[in-house]
Amino acid sequence: ILVIASVIIALVVVFFAFGYLGAFTSTPTVTEAGYGTISGTTLKVTLVSSGNVNIIGIEYGGKSCPASATLTAGTNTVDISISNLGIKPVPGEQYSFTLVLSDGGTVTVTATAA
């Protein structure tokens, strides 16, 4: 009976160890906090990230261009140029962009033109 109990305990320990290990090696989760704003050709957005990751691109309406911003764990406010996307923002209108992350993930953000 002690052997069976030991095996069960060992399996439970291994299960939790690998479960927690997976959490430490997974890619960060990035979400938008509220809505962003567009001023001229700059998108300003606040993102919440569970870990460190870079924004390497931005997409809108089938067009894409490089972008550069670093996100750390927690709340981050970033400014991203949208000048190469060929958008002429109309004040009061909302726009949705897809941000491309260095880990291969994406995050969709919504912003209102000022």
N, C-alpha and C positions, 0 to 999 in steps of 0.2 A: 504494500500500500504506500509506503514511503517513496518507493521508486516511481510509482505512477504519479504521485503528488509532485515529486521533484521534476518529472518530465513536463507535467502540465505547467508548473511555475516557470520552467525554462522556456517553454513555448510562448507563454504570455509575455515574459521579459523580452524575448527576441521580437515578438510582434510589435510591442511598444517601441523598442529601440529602433527598428526599421521605420516605423510610422513617424517617429519624431525626426529621424535622420532625413526622411523624404521631405519633411517640412523645411528643414534647414537648407536643402539643396534645390528647392523649387524656385521657379522664376518669380520675381516680385509681381504683386498685383497693383495695378495703377488705375485709379478712378478719378473722374473730375469732381471737384468740390464746387457746387453751384454752377454758374454760367460764366463763360469768358466774355471778353470785350474785344472789339476790333477798333483800333484807332489808326486811321491812315492805312498803312500796309503792315501793321503789327498786330498780331494776335496775342492777347494777354490772358492766360488761363491759370487757374489754381488746381493742382493735382495732388492727390494723396497717394503715396507709394509705400508699399510694405518693405521695400529694400532699395538698393542702389541700382539704377539703370539709366541709360542715355536715350534721349530722343534723337533719332538720326534722320527722320524724314517727316514730311507732311503731305497729305493728299486731299484734293478737293475736286469733285466733278470730273474724275478721270485723269486729272493732272497731278503730278507729284514733283517735289523738289527736296533737296537736302535740307536738313535742319540740325541745329546743334544746341542741346540743353542737357544738363545733368540733373537727375532726380536722386535725392537721398531719401532714406526712410523718414516718413512723416509728411508734412504739408510743404509743398513747393509752389511758388509762383514763378512762371516762366514767360518770357517774351519771345515770340517766334515770328520771323519775317514771313509774310505771305506774298511778297512782291512778285516772286517768280511764278505764282499760280494764275496770274492774269485776272484777278478779281478786282472789281470796282465796287466796294461795299456801299450799300444803300443804307443810310442812317435809319435805325429802328428795325431793320431786317435781321433775321437770325440765319446763321450759317453753321453747317456741321462739317467738321474736319476730322480726318483720321490721322492720328500721330503714330508713326512707326518707331518701335522701340528696338534697342540694340540686341535684346534677347529674342527677337523674332515676333514679339507680341505687338498688338495694336491697341489703341484706345481712341474711342470716338468722343469728341468734345463739341459742345455747342457754344456759339458766341454771338453776341448782338453787336451790330455795327453802331458806333457812336456818331 
